[in-house]
Amino acid sequence: MAKDFASLTNYQLEKVQLFDMFPHTSHYEVLTFLTLK
């Protein structure tokens, strides 16, 4: 995810929310809120 965000230089990260959609595993989903600079 850090590599993807690094390529979005025209955007600013405002909020991040993690979701545990797969209980009892090490996997999770991430929702990000980006705004145009």
N, C-alpha and C positions, 0 to 999 in steps of 0.2 A: 504494500500500500504506500509506503514511503517513496518508492520509485515512481509510482503513478502520480502522487501528489507533486513531486518535484517537477514533473513536466507541465503542470498547470500553473505556470508563473503569473498568469493574469488573474488568478483567483486567490482569495484569502480564506483560510480555514476559520470558520466561526464556531462550530460545535461538532462534537463527536459523541455518538451514542453506540454502545455495544449491546448486542442482543444475543442471548444464549438460546439459539433456535434448536440446538442439538444437545440436550441435557446428557450428562454423564460421558461427554466426549471433550476433547480439547479444541473443538471447532466453535467459532462464533461468527456472527455477521456484524458488520460495521456500517452505520449510517452517518454520513458527514453532510454538513451544511456549509456550502461554499458561497461566497459573494464575489462579484466581479470588482476588481480594484479600480 
